[in-house]
């Protein structure tokens, strides 16, 4: 475990972990478990976590995870490997819907669909989702919606009849993450206590959003950066686009350390609360 010596995260960081490789099966609304045979990958993750715990003098480890199968199964396998490293180490698993991936709704697969096959409709749905959310500035657009107009025509005709339930909107997923950060701020000592190592195990989308929000939080703290109410999701997207060439694209089992500024800056957390209120009040109109 000495190979992790130079990578030990300081106490002012939040440790993010992306789930292990999942089964490429589109049934069950993209909620498959992880592939078999990843014991070695899980052991490497566990070794790193165990090293961090030792360096910090942690008496226990808590893994906050998404509620999706690929995340909870990753957490369970990592816990198993942690126990093989140190049978006395207390490990707590805490699934949270706040950390879940974008809900892609319920879609209709071809009758001859086989596990591992592509389904081009989902790429069309994703392209529409990005266009509507960021180019058309419609954060309430739900994944899979063909947007049928009054004259009966659809903006995205390929999506007509392909979904029995549309997925989440961009703002649905972002508000979940904002609420997770606010909860972390308000319960900092309980969620991130000094004697417990806290790991956040999640998906690439949440992983990226948290990373970009940490960049914005730093700007708020150091540059008095501000944005129009209701536009943080777009600001986050702009940060991603401006820095994506230099940003490392997360892989299965990747770790990422982000500044604890997300949970310490009162002004930034206040801005998150304003975003939550803005969209919740809008939904009630």
ABEGO torsion letter per residue (X at the ends): XAAAAAABBBAABBBBBBBBBBBBBABGGGBBBBBBGAAAAAAAAAAAAAAAAAAAGBABBBBBBBABAAAAAAAAAAAAAAAAABAABBBBBBBBAAABBBBAEBBBBBAABBBGBBBAAAAAAAAAAAAAAAAAGBAABBBGBAGBBAAGBBABAAABGABABBBBBAAAAAAAAAAAAAAAAAAAAAABBAABBBBBBBBAAAAAAAAAAAAAAAAAAAAGBBBBBGAAAAAAAAAAAAAAAABBBBBBGBBBBBBAAAAABAAAAAAAAAAAAAAAAAAAX
